[in-house]
Amino acid sequence: MESLLKLRSSGMKFLTKPKDATDLVLLVAAAACAIIPFDISQLVLAIAGALACLLLQFMQSKHTNQKSAKKQTSPKVVQGTARYVPKHRQNNGADMTKPSTPSRPMVARVTPQPDVRKPSNVPILPPTFTATDWDQQIAELLVQISPTVDDDKIVGRLAGRIKQAIQASIPEVEVVGFASGSLARNKAFGVAVPEVDIVANIDPAVLMKRVNSPAVLQRRMGHASSVDVHKLRKSAIRVCTECLVSSGGFKFRRSAFRGEEPKVTLLAPASFGLSNDAIPIDFSVNASSPLHNAALLTECGQIEPRARALILIVKRWSKDRGICHAAKGHLSPYVWGILSIFFLQVGQGDQPFLPKLAEFKMASGLMKKPQSTSTPRTWTAATNSDKTVGTLFKEFIHFYNKQFNWQTEAVSIRAGSRQKPAVGLPLHIIVHENGTSTEVGPSIEDPFDDSKNLGTATHSASLQRLREELARADELNTQSASLETLLEPWAPPETPEQISE
């Protein structure tokens, strides 16, 4: 027994930190003393026991290492990052019963990806006009880009086709469509900024039942008040998109889930027989912006036809010049329409072309916090102004380039006057790429919810592009440049490699 203790003591000492050859000699001697008293059968049993002990320790160590590696390589969830969701998990997504913290970012820390020029077999050409006079060119362009009765019929048929495809999964769905431009002239950045919005309207309670499995739904029963509406919309869009692509014949192009109203961009192929070319559409669920956009455009045309014409021209200019793609941090076409309305309210001195939103007969009813109906009517139509749409467009560019202060003033068609941002409107602070300098971004009040700032999508690069395009257009207008030059489609600058080629 004493010899075994000596062997254990010497072995541990040598294995932990051997100092010299003496330790090795002692270890060998102790082993010899321990082995001599045993016969062959006892030695075999001892060796077998030692090997079994070593094997057991090795297996335990391997299992522990696997568990540790699994914890280290588990996927991390990054908020706001697009990800692929397998089909078999689309109905069993993230738990939507957890109350979400209202996300209204005050500071934008965005590292935008630079636009890269890509070669194209079919380059986008600038529009051409038969007329040479500025106002005549504007009138010619309006004929080309204004939605027609035939466009409305095509959108109606698209809405019907989409409803039919979705009803297999959600029978209660109702689908509406809106055309904000001519479908025949949808060339420049057509897929990036579609002229057609299709909205599926579904009761949230129905969505809870239709887009979740029975097991998931059972866990969420009793938590209807805490359902995350934004996640519910995204889950519904995934389900609907699967129906539209797999059985409806539509082609998927991209998703945009970071915004307040998630959506996907789809293509209705020419094989549908609705048009000679594929028709890009933005599809969303329970979105309100397309309805608001259509309501404002329609009523502006009823109040003042030049107002509707200006909105269409401004949207076409922002689209051709690449500053209305919301996914890139630019102002959306809907927001450009709001800028146009605000200009017509405040940019014409004592004779505004449009009243405050509260005096709109139809659109005022969509306001989240409608103003008092007892407010006296203060607006009268401008009867002595003979300004053309072309002149108004030039003044619109000059107003936002030179007169309007983007950092201290707010765009509010509710107020209909130039003023500082309201107390309830969150400011948008943009952090520049150096990480230290900041500036106040655009303050654009949502006409139908005055607690939302529609300018929060902008970042330092998109704001710089906005200023560049306003300055470019204002300079071209002072030089009496043609409309064709002004609307020349924008393209990213060439890289040094492309220039050398």
N, C-alpha and C positions, 0 to 999 in steps of 0.2 A: 504493500500500500504506500509505504514511504517512497519507494522508487517511482510509482506512478505520479505522486505529487511532485516529485523532482522533475519528472518528464514534462508535466503540464506547465510547471513554473518556468522551466528553461525554454520550452517551446513558445509560450506566449511572449517571453522576453525577447526571444530571437525574431519572432514574426512581427512584433510591433516595432522594435528598433534595435536591430543587431549592431553591436559596437565593434567587435573584432572577431578573429578566428577562435578565440577561447569559448565564446558562446556556442559556436558550432560544434566544438569538441564535446562540450558538456551535454549538448542536445543528443549527440550520437551515443555517448556513454549512457545517458539516462534511458534512451530507447533500448539499448542492449540489455541493461539491467531489468527493464520491464518485460522484455520478450523472453529471456532465458527460462524463467520458471514455467512457461506455458508449453503444452504439447501442440502438435500440428492442428488438431481439430479445433482447439481453442483459438489458435491464431487465425484460422479461416473464418470462424464466426466473428471475431473482432474486426477483421478487415471488411467483411460483408456489412457489418453494422455501421462502420465508418463511411463506407461508400453510400449506403442508404441515407445516412444523415446528410452527407454532402449533396446528394440528389434532391432531397427535400428542400434544403436551404436554397438551392439554385432555382427551383420552380417557384418558390415564394418570392424570391428577388425579381424574377422575370415578370410575375403578375403585378407586383408593385410598380415596376417601371412602365408597364403598359398603361396602368391607370393614370400615372403621372403624365405620360405623353398625351393621353386622350384629353386630359384637362387643359393642357397647354395649347393644343391644336384645335380646341372647340371654336366654331365660328363666332365672331363678334358681330353684333348687330350695330350697324352704322345708320343712324337716322338720316333719312333723306336720300339714301343711296338706292338706285334702281337695282332690282334683283329679279332673277327668274323664279317663278313659282310653278312647280310641277303641276300637271293637270290633276293628279290624284289628291293634291293638297289645296287646290284652289277653293274648295268649299269648307275647308277646315283651317282657315287662316289664323292669324294672331287673335288673341282674346280681345274682343271689342267691348267687354263689360267694364274694363278699368277706366275710370274717369280720366280724361285727358286734360293736361294742363294747357290753358289757352296760350297759343303760341302767336305772339305778335312781336316779331323781332324788332328791337329798337336799333341794334347795331348790325350792320352787314359786313361780315368778314368773308368775302368771297374771292377766290383765286380763279378768275375766268380763264378758260382755255382759249388761246388765240385762234382766230379764224384762219384757215389754211386754204389757199387757192387750189382747187382740184381741176384737172383737165376734164373737158366735157366734149362729147361728140356732137351735142346739139347746144351750142352756146345760146344764152338768152340775149335777144336783140332788143334795142330800144324801140319804143313805139314810133310809128311813122304817121304823118298827117298830110292830107292833101292841101289843107289851108296853110297860109303863112302868117296870118295875123294871130296874135296871142289869144285873144278872146275867142276867135273862131276855132283855134286848136283846142281850147278848153271845152268848148261846146262839142267838138268832135270826139274828144276823149270821154265826155259824159255819156254820149250815145254808146260808146264801146263798153263801158264798165258798169253801167246801171243795170240792176237785175230786171228781167222782163217777166211777163206773164208766163212764158214758156219755161223760164228758169224756176218759177214757183211751182209749176206743175211737175217738173223733174224732181225737185226737192220733196214734193208731196209723195211721189212714187217711191223715192228712196226711203222716206219715213215708213211707208207702208211695207216695204220689203224688209226693213229692219225689224219692225214690229212682228211680222210673221215669223222671222227667224228666232226672235227672243221668246215668243209666246210658248214655245215648246218647254222652256225651263221656268218662265215667269208669266203665266197666263194673264195676270192682272196689269201688265205693262201698258202704258200709253206713250206714244211717240209723236213728237212734233219736230218740224224742221224749219230752218230759217236760211235764206240766201242773202248775203250782204254784198254780193257783187255778181257780175255777169259770169256765168259758167263757161261761156265760149271764149273769154279773154283771160282765163286763169293760167297764165304762163309763168311770169316771173315769181319765183319763190312760192309756187302754187302749193306744193306739198308741205312746205314749212309753215305757211299761213293759209289754210283753206278758206274758201269763201262760203262754205256750207257748214252749219252747225246742226247736229241732230241730237236731241235731248230725249232720253227715256225717263218718263216720270213714273215712279213706283213708290207706293206708300212704305215708309221705313219699317212699319210692323210686318208688312209682307216680305220685305227684303230680309229681315231677320229669319224668317221661316224658309225662304227660298235659297239663300246663299249659304246656309249652314246645314251641317248634318244633324240628325235628331239628337245625337249624343252631345254635340256642342251646344245646340239650342237648349237642351235641358239644363245644362250648367248655367246658361245665361238667363233663364226665366227668372223673373223677379228683379232684374237689373236693367229694365228698359230705360230708366231715367239716366243711367250712367253709360249708355251705349255711345261709343265714339262714332259720330256721324261720318266723319272724314274717312275712317277705316271702313265703315260700312259701304260707303260709295265706291271705294277702291275695290272691295271684294265683289260688289255688284258689277262693276265695269269688267273685271276679269271674267266673271261668269258670262256676261253678255258678249264680250269680245270672242270668247271661245265659240259661242253659238254662231256669231256672225262670220267667223273665219272658217269654221269646220263645215257648217251646213248652209250658211247664207251666201257664200261665194265671195265675200269681201277679202281684201288683202291687208294685212297688218303692216303699218309703217313705223310707228313709234308711240311711246307712252309718255305722258307728262303728269306725274303724280305729286310733284313737289308743291304745285300751286294750291291755292285755297279750293279750287274746283278742279279735281283730277279729271283727266280726259285721255283719250287715245286718238291717234290719227289713222284713218283707214282709207283705202282706195276702193271705189266702186268701179270695177273694170269696164272697159268699153263693151265687153260681151253682154252686159246687161241690156244693151240696146237703148240706153238713155241718152248717150252722147257719143260723138266720134272718138273722144279721148276719155281716159280714166278720170274720175271725179274725186278729188281729195275731200274728205270730210273730217270734222272734229266730232267725236262721239263722247257724250258724258251722261251721267245719271243725276237727276234732280238738280241740275245746274240752273242758276238764275241769270247769269250774265248774258247768254244769248237772247233770252226774252227781253231783258232790259235794253240791250243794244237795238233789237228790232223795234221796241216801243219808242225809243228816243228818235230813231231814224225816221220812222213813219210819222210821228207827230211833228217833228221839226219840218218835214216836208209839207204838212198841212198848215202850219203856222206861217212858214216862210220858205217857198221852194228853193231859194238860193241857199238856205241853211243846209238842206239835205244835199244839194249839189256840192257845197263846200266840204261836207263830211266825207263824201265819196272821193273827192279829189285828194284831200289830205291823207285818207287811208291808202289810196293808190300810190301817192308819193312816198309815204313812209314804208310801204311794202317794197316798191322798186328799189329804194335806197337801203333796204336791209336794216331798218330800225324799228320794226314792229314784231319781231320774233320774240315772244315772251320767254321762251325757254333759254334764250341767250341773254336775258336780263334787260330786254328792251320793253318799252311801253307797248301794250297789246293794241290791236286795231280798235277795240272797244274804248280804251283810254284815249286814243287819238280822237275818237269821236267826241268824248267829253271835253277835250281841249278845244275842239272846234266850236262846240256850243258855248263854252265859257268865253272864248274870244268874241263871239257874236253878242254876248251879253254885256261885255265891258270894254271892248276895243273900238266902239263906234261913238264914243262921247255921249251926248245927250239923246241920241237916237239909236238905242240898242235894237238889234234885229230879233232878239229872242228874250222872253221874260224869265223870271226865276222859275225853278222847277215846280214850285207850289202852284203856279198858274198854268201849268200844263194840265189839260183836262184828263187825259188817260194815264200818263206816266206818273203823275203825282199820287195816284192811288196805289202805286207799287212801293212807295217809301215806307221804310221800316218804322220811322217815327214821323208820320205826316204832320206838317205844320197846321196851325189852326185854320179852319176853313173860313173863319171870320176876318181873316187878314184882307184888307181892302185891295182891290186890283190897282196896281200902280203902273202897269206897263201899257203902252199904246204902240201899235205897229208903226214902223218907220215908213212914212208915206212919201217923203221928199228925197229919198236916197235912190240914185240911179246907178249905184255901183254894180259892176258886173261880177260874176263869180270869179273871173280871172283876177280882177282887182282885189277882191276879198281874199283870195288865196295868197297874193303877194303881201297883203297887209298882215295876214295870219303869220306868215314866216317872219316878217320884220318884228311883229309884236313879241313873239317868243324868243327871238334872237337878241333884240336890243332893249325892249321895254319891260318885259316881265322879269321879275327877280325870282329865280328858281329856289333860292335859299331862304328868303324871308317871306315870300307870298305863297298863298295856297290857291289851288284851283278848286272852286266850289260852285257848282251850278245851282246848288240850293240857295246860297247867299246871293249869287249873281252880281257880286261886286268884288273889287280888289281889296284884299285884307290879309292879315296874318293868319296862320293856321289856328283853327279853333282849339280850345283847351282839351277837348276830348279826342282830337285827332293825333295819333302817335307820330312823333317825328321819326324820320328815317335817317340814321347816321351812317354814312359810308366811310369805311376804313380803307385807305389806299394801300397799294401793294407793299409799300415800305413798312406797313404795320404800325405806324405812329401817327401820321397826319390823317385828319378826318375832315369831313364836310357834311353839311345837311343836304340830304337828297331831296328829290321832288316830293311835295306835299299835295297829293291829288285825292280829294275826298270822294269816297264812294257815294254817288247821289242817293242811293237807296239804303245806305247804312253809314251814317256819318261818323262811326267809330272806326272805320277801316280806311287805311291809306293805300290807294292803288299804285303808289309809286315805290313800294317796298321791294319790288323785284329788281330794281336797278342796282348796279354796282359801278365801281370807278371806271371800268372800261366802257360799259354801255352808256354811261353819262357823258364820257368824252366823245363817243361816237355821236350822241345826240347833239352836242354843241357843234361838232364839226359839220354835220349835215345841215343844221340851221344856218350856220355861217356860210356854207357853200351855196345853199339855195338863195340866201339873201344877197350874196355877192352876184350871183348869176342874174337875179332879178334887176339889180341896179344896172347891169350891163345889157339889159333887154335881150337876154339869151332866149333861145327857142324852148318850147315845152319839151321837145324831143331831147335836148341837151339836159334839161333839168331832171327828166325822168330816166336818164340812162341807168340801167340796172347796175347796182353796186356789186363789186367783187373784192374779196380780200386782196391785200397787196401781195405781190410775188415775193417768194423767198429768195435769198441769194443764190441758192442752187438752181431755181427755176430761171433766174435772170441769166446765169452763166450758160445754161443750155441754149 
